[in-house]
Amino acid sequence: MAALDALVAAEYIHWDDKSDTSNIVILEGWEREGERPKVDHKLLGTSTIGLNIKGGTCHA
């Protein structure tokens, strides 16, 4: 319930009648731009060219 209360406080959901979770109204279903994790794509490498994936293992 604490997680749902946090979503209410952050205004992601509206939940007046807390007798059942079917009463939840979703106001926002995505991350807000300012809350998105910052990712350095240079460190991750955004290209998959030349990679072979077999049996769950990545071979470069």
Chimera marker file (.cmm) of the C-alpha trace (Angstrom):
<marker_set name="trace">
<marker id="1" x="0.000" y="0.000" z="0.000" r="1" g="1" b="0" radius="0.5"/>
<marker id="2" x="2.917" y="2.356" z="0.626" r="1" g="1" b="0" radius="0.5"/>
<marker id="3" x="3.877" y="2.201" z="-3.060" r="1" g="1" b="0" radius="0.5"/>
<marker id="4" x="0.353" y="3.112" z="-4.139" r="1" g="1" b="0" radius="0.5"/>
<marker id="5" x="0.251" y="5.944" z="-1.608" r="1" g="1" b="0" radius="0.5"/>
<marker id="6" x="3.509" y="7.237" z="-3.088" r="1" g="1" b="0" radius="0.5"/>
<marker id="7" x="1.949" y="7.202" z="-6.571" r="1" g="1" b="0" radius="0.5"/>
<marker id="8" x="-1.030" y="9.168" z="-5.235" r="1" g="1" b="0" radius="0.5"/>
<marker id="9" x="1.303" y="11.696" z="-3.587" r="1" g="1" b="0" radius="0.5"/>
<marker id="10" x="3.286" y="12.068" z="-6.818" r="1" g="1" b="0" radius="0.5"/>
<marker id="11" x="-0.007" y="12.474" z="-8.739" r="1" g="1" b="0" radius="0.5"/>
<marker id="12" x="0.548" y="9.471" z="-11.016" r="1" g="1" b="0" radius="0.5"/>
<marker id="13" x="-2.756" y="7.933" z="-9.884" r="1" g="1" b="0" radius="0.5"/>
<marker id="14" x="-6.037" y="9.052" z="-8.329" r="1" g="1" b="0" radius="0.5"/>
<marker id="15" x="-7.479" y="6.726" z="-5.675" r="1" g="1" b="0" radius="0.5"/>
<marker id="16" x="-10.258" y="8.181" z="-3.533" r="1" g="1" b="0" radius="0.5"/>
<marker id="17" x="-12.166" y="4.977" z="-2.741" r="1" g="1" b="0" radius="0.5"/>
<marker id="18" x="-9.375" y="2.815" z="-1.311" r="1" g="1" b="0" radius="0.5"/>
<marker id="19" x="-11.680" y="-0.140" z="-0.625" r="1" g="1" b="0" radius="0.5"/>
<marker id="20" x="-10.407" y="-1.856" z="-3.788" r="1" g="1" b="0" radius="0.5"/>
<marker id="21" x="-7.545" y="-1.355" z="-6.257" r="1" g="1" b="0" radius="0.5"/>
<marker id="22" x="-10.049" y="-1.482" z="-9.132" r="1" g="1" b="0" radius="0.5"/>
<marker id="23" x="-10.936" y="2.102" z="-8.130" r="1" g="1" b="0" radius="0.5"/>
<marker id="24" x="-7.491" y="3.412" z="-9.131" r="1" g="1" b="0" radius="0.5"/>
<marker id="25" x="-7.456" y="5.911" z="-11.988" r="1" g="1" b="0" radius="0.5"/>
<marker id="26" x="-4.103" y="6.235" z="-13.769" r="1" g="1" b="0" radius="0.5"/>
<marker id="27" x="-3.255" y="9.876" z="-14.456" r="1" g="1" b="0" radius="0.5"/>
<marker id="28" x="0.220" y="9.342" z="-15.920" r="1" g="1" b="0" radius="0.5"/>
<marker id="29" x="1.538" y="6.034" z="-17.187" r="1" g="1" b="0" radius="0.5"/>
<marker id="30" x="5.115" y="6.990" z="-17.966" r="1" g="1" b="0" radius="0.5"/>
<marker id="31" x="8.157" y="8.549" z="-16.345" r="1" g="1" b="0" radius="0.5"/>
<marker id="32" x="8.280" y="12.296" z="-16.242" r="1" g="1" b="0" radius="0.5"/>
<marker id="33" x="11.109" y="13.816" z="-18.262" r="1" g="1" b="0" radius="0.5"/>
<marker id="34" x="12.931" y="15.167" z="-15.197" r="1" g="1" b="0" radius="0.5"/>
<marker id="35" x="12.780" y="11.773" z="-13.451" r="1" g="1" b="0" radius="0.5"/>
<marker id="36" x="14.275" y="9.689" z="-16.240" r="1" g="1" b="0" radius="0.5"/>
<marker id="37" x="17.641" y="8.114" z="-15.444" r="1" g="1" b="0" radius="0.5"/>
<marker id="38" x="20.581" y="9.785" z="-17.121" r="1" g="1" b="0" radius="0.5"/>
<marker id="39" x="22.381" y="7.338" z="-19.419" r="1" g="1" b="0" radius="0.5"/>
<marker id="40" x="25.731" y="7.980" z="-21.059" r="1" g="1" b="0" radius="0.5"/>
<marker id="41" x="25.260" y="6.226" z="-24.404" r="1" g="1" b="0" radius="0.5"/>
<marker id="42" x="28.977" y="6.531" z="-25.156" r="1" g="1" b="0" radius="0.5"/>
<marker id="43" x="29.752" y="4.195" z="-22.253" r="1" g="1" b="0" radius="0.5"/>
<marker id="44" x="27.017" y="1.713" z="-23.119" r="1" g="1" b="0" radius="0.5"/>
<marker id="45" x="27.587" y="1.573" z="-26.848" r="1" g="1" b="0" radius="0.5"/>
<marker id="46" x="24.359" y="2.053" z="-28.741" r="1" g="1" b="0" radius="0.5"/>
<marker id="47" x="25.266" y="-0.084" z="-31.747" r="1" g="1" b="0" radius="0.5"/>
<marker id="48" x="24.605" y="-3.816" z="-31.985" r="1" g="1" b="0" radius="0.5"/>
<marker id="49" x="26.308" y="-4.195" z="-35.362" r="1" g="1" b="0" radius="0.5"/>
<marker id="50" x="28.697" y="-7.131" z="-35.408" r="1" g="1" b="0" radius="0.5"/>
<marker id="51" x="27.270" y="-8.878" z="-32.348" r="1" g="1" b="0" radius="0.5"/>
<marker id="52" x="26.162" y="-12.498" z="-32.489" r="1" g="1" b="0" radius="0.5"/>
<marker id="53" x="23.850" y="-13.687" z="-29.750" r="1" g="1" b="0" radius="0.5"/>
<marker id="54" x="23.601" y="-17.456" z="-29.335" r="1" g="1" b="0" radius="0.5"/>
<marker id="55" x="22.085" y="-19.263" z="-26.378" r="1" g="1" b="0" radius="0.5"/>
<marker id="56" x="21.792" y="-16.123" z="-24.308" r="1" g="1" b="0" radius="0.5"/>
<marker id="57" x="25.503" y="-15.255" z="-24.598" r="1" g="1" b="0" radius="0.5"/>
<marker id="58" x="26.717" y="-12.223" z="-26.489" r="1" g="1" b="0" radius="0.5"/>
<marker id="59" x="29.782" y="-12.765" z="-28.718" r="1" g="1" b="0" radius="0.5"/>
<marker id="60" x="31.385" y="-9.633" z="-30.164" r="1" g="1" b="0" radius="0.5"/>
<link id1="1" id2="2" r="1" g="1" b="0" radius="0.2"/>
<link id1="2" id2="3" r="1" g="1" b="0" radius="0.2"/>
<link id1="3" id2="4" r="1" g="1" b="0" radius="0.2"/>
<link id1="4" id2="5" r="1" g="1" b="0" radius="0.2"/>
<link id1="5" id2="6" r="1" g="1" b="0" radius="0.2"/>
<link id1="6" id2="7" r="1" g="1" b="0" radius="0.2"/>
<link id1="7" id2="8" r="1" g="1" b="0" radius="0.2"/>
<link id1="8" id2="9" r="1" g="1" b="0" radius="0.2"/>
<link id1="9" id2="10" r="1" g="1" b="0" radius="0.2"/>
<link id1="10" id2="11" r="1" g="1" b="0" radius="0.2"/>
<link id1="11" id2="12" r="1" g="1" b="0" radius="0.2"/>
<link id1="12" id2="13" r="1" g="1" b="0" radius="0.2"/>
<link id1="13" id2="14" r="1" g="1" b="0" radius="0.2"/>
<link id1="14" id2="15" r="1" g="1" b="0" radius="0.2"/>
<link id1="15" id2="16" r="1" g="1" b="0" radius="0.2"/>
<link id1="16" id2="17" r="1" g="1" b="0" radius="0.2"/>
<link id1="17" id2="18" r="1" g="1" b="0" radius="0.2"/>
<link id1="18" id2="19" r="1" g="1" b="0" radius="0.2"/>
<link id1="19" id2="20" r="1" g="1" b="0" radius="0.2"/>
<link id1="20" id2="21" r="1" g="1" b="0" radius="0.2"/>
<link id1="21" id2="22" r="1" g="1" b="0" radius="0.2"/>
<link id1="22" id2="23" r="1" g="1" b="0" radius="0.2"/>
<link id1="23" id2="24" r="1" g="1" b="0" radius="0.2"/>
<link id1="24" id2="25" r="1" g="1" b="0" radius="0.2"/>
<link id1="25" id2="26" r="1" g="1" b="0" radius="0.2"/>
<link id1="26" id2="27" r="1" g="1" b="0" radius="0.2"/>
<link id1="27" id2="28" r="1" g="1" b="0" radius="0.2"/>
<link id1="28" id2="29" r="1" g="1" b="0" radius="0.2"/>
<link id1="29" id2="30" r="1" g="1" b="0" radius="0.2"/>
<link id1="30" id2="31" r="1" g="1" b="0" radius="0.2"/>
<link id1="31" id2="32" r="1" g="1" b="0" radius="0.2"/>
<link id1="32" id2="33" r="1" g="1" b="0" radius="0.2"/>
<link id1="33" id2="34" r="1" g="1" b="0" radius="0.2"/>
<link id1="34" id2="35" r="1" g="1" b="0" radius="0.2"/>
<link id1="35" id2="36" r="1" g="1" b="0" radius="0.2"/>
<link id1="36" id2="37" r="1" g="1" b="0" radius="0.2"/>
<link id1="37" id2="38" r="1" g="1" b="0" radius="0.2"/>
<link id1="38" id2="39" r="1" g="1" b="0" radius="0.2"/>
<link id1="39" id2="40" r="1" g="1" b="0" radius="0.2"/>
<link id1="40" id2="41" r="1" g="1" b="0" radius="0.2"/>
<link id1="41" id2="42" r="1" g="1" b="0" radius="0.2"/>
<link id1="42" id2="43" r="1" g="1" b="0" radius="0.2"/>
<link id1="43" id2="44" r="1" g="1" b="0" radius="0.2"/>
<link id1="44" id2="45" r="1" g="1" b="0" radius="0.2"/>
<link id1="45" id2="46" r="1" g="1" b="0" radius="0.2"/>
<link id1="46" id2="47" r="1" g="1" b="0" radius="0.2"/>
<link id1="47" id2="48" r="1" g="1" b="0" radius="0.2"/>
<link id1="48" id2="49" r="1" g="1" b="0" radius="0.2"/>
<link id1="49" id2="50" r="1" g="1" b="0" radius="0.2"/>
<link id1="50" id2="51" r="1" g="1" b="0" radius="0.2"/>
<link id1="51" id2="52" r="1" g="1" b="0" radius="0.2"/>
<link id1="52" id2="53" r="1" g="1" b="0" radius="0.2"/>
<link id1="53" id2="54" r="1" g="1" b="0" radius="0.2"/>
<link id1="54" id2="55" r="1" g="1" b="0" radius="0.2"/>
<link id1="55" id2="56" r="1" g="1" b="0" radius="0.2"/>
<link id1="56" id2="57" r="1" g="1" b="0" radius="0.2"/>
<link id1="57" id2="58" r="1" g="1" b="0" radius="0.2"/>
<link id1="58" id2="59" r="1" g="1" b="0" radius="0.2"/>
<link id1="59" id2="60" r="1" g="1" b="0" radius="0.2"/>
</marker_set>
